[in-house]
């Protein structure tokens, strides 16, 4: 039953936007967030329906409570904001590492802290991580670390927020997403060859997985890889 708002952190682009679009198309009240208010409002207009925008920077968690002050009861909270970071131990950028860690661990947690009193009885939280958690690559030191942190965050939130359900989704490379659709052909083909399904995951499949984790009342504390079997190779 639809009895609260769908809030999507990072709902102005990529997978977060796809999730926001799905629920807006079904008549839900949707709040999307981004760092730039004008851009977020333009995106809300494009999504349509009862979608509105809020702007703040998750890497500045002190601003979150005031920014979310006008958000009412929440049924689904989706934490999908991401920031690309290339960092290694041998060439370590403290500033970019601190920003990503703050955004994805402190910022995400503060959003939940602020909105938890507004969760309805059947509320659910979905946290986006990523498969760099399990398969690091050159430059993924911080990304791998924070995605591992998402796994731990889910486990503690299941206990702290009970009976509210909390799950995480860890997508592989999403072949038709804006981030990856223009990758070089040789890289695309190599990734497909390493995926047992013979193709890359799609944005629609990530949205379906998001719906499952948000809407199935028995699913709680899950860190779900959506990868076509990629981790098995």
CORLIN-V219342 format. One record per backbone hydrogen bond with DSSP energy under -0.5 kcal/mol. CO is the residue of the C=O (numbers start at 1). NH is the residue of the N-H. Records with the same first field share a line. If there is no record, write none. Layout:
CO=NH ; NH
This chain:
1=3
5=7 ; 75 ; 76
6=8 ; 31
7=9 ; 78
8=11 ; 33
9=80
10=13
13=16 ; 17
14=18
15=19
16=20
17=21
18=22
19=23
20=24
21=25
22=26
23=26 ; 28
24=27
28=30
29=6
30=52
31=8
32=54
33=10 ; 11 ; 12
34=56
35=37
36=40
37=41
38=42
39=43
40=44
41=45
42=46
43=47
44=48
49=51
50=30
52=32
54=34
56=58
57=60
60=63
61=64
63=67
64=68
66=69
68=71
73=5
74=120
75=124
76=7 ; 78
77=79 ; 126
78=9 ; 80
79=128
85=87
87=141
89=92
91=88
92=94
93=97
94=98
95=99
96=100
97=101
98=102
99=103
100=104
101=105 ; 106
102=107
103=108
105=109
106=110
107=111
108=112
109=113
110=114
111=115
112=116
115=118
116=119
118=74
120=123
123=165
124=77
125=167
126=79
127=169
130=133
131=134 ; 135
137=140
139=87
140=144
141=145
142=146
143=147
144=148
145=149
146=150
147=151
148=152
149=153
150=154
151=155
152=156
153=157
154=158
155=159
156=160
157=161
161=164
165=125
166=221
167=127
168=224
169=129 ; 171
170=226
171=131
173=175 ; 201
174=177
177=180 ; 181
180=183
184=188
185=189
186=190
187=191
188=192
189=193
190=194
192=195
194=196
195=198
201=175 ; 176
202=206
203=207
204=208
205=209
206=210
207=211
208=212
209=213
210=214
211=215
212=216
215=217
216=219
218=220
222=168 ; 224
223=225
224=170 ; 226
225=227
226=172
227=230
228=197
229=232
230=233
